Amino acid sequence: MNQKPSGSIAVLQGGVLSLPVSFKRQLGTKTGRAFVVQEHGNNLLLKPFEIELYSNEQIARWKKEGRLTRGEKTTLRKKILSHKK
């Protein structure tokens, strides 16, 4: 049976959560990993997810290949610009 890690999580300045090393190892989590937080009664559920960013060069290549609609292009550019700030 696989032993699940247990421990406490500290809330640091600015609302940053600090996970114990045992959780990070179990999840294979590295600094900067993003999580979705869901509330379940008095509990919080953390679900890891990946954020994928695209360069202007990738978007230009996809545009040339006709792989993106105009709306997709606009959405991707907005996401990229918001992450560069």
MOGIJO-V787239 format. One record per backbone hydrogen bond with DSSP energy under -1.0 kcal/mol. NH is the residue of the N-H (numbers start at 0). CO is the residue of the C=O. Records with the same first field share a line. If there is no record, write none. Layout:
# MOGIJO-V787239
NH = CO + CO
This chain:
# MOGIJO-V787239
9 = 17
11 = 15
14 = 11
17 = 9
23 = 19
24 = 20
25 = 21
26 = 22
27 = 23
28 = 23
32 = 29
35 = 46
37 = 44
39 = 42
42 = 39
44 = 37
46 = 35
48 = 33
58 = 54
59 = 55
60 = 56
61 = 57
62 = 58
63 = 59
64 = 60
65 = 62
66 = 61
72 = 68
73 = 69
74 = 70
75 = 71
76 = 72
77 = 73
78 = 74
79 = 75
80 = 76
81 = 77
82 = 78
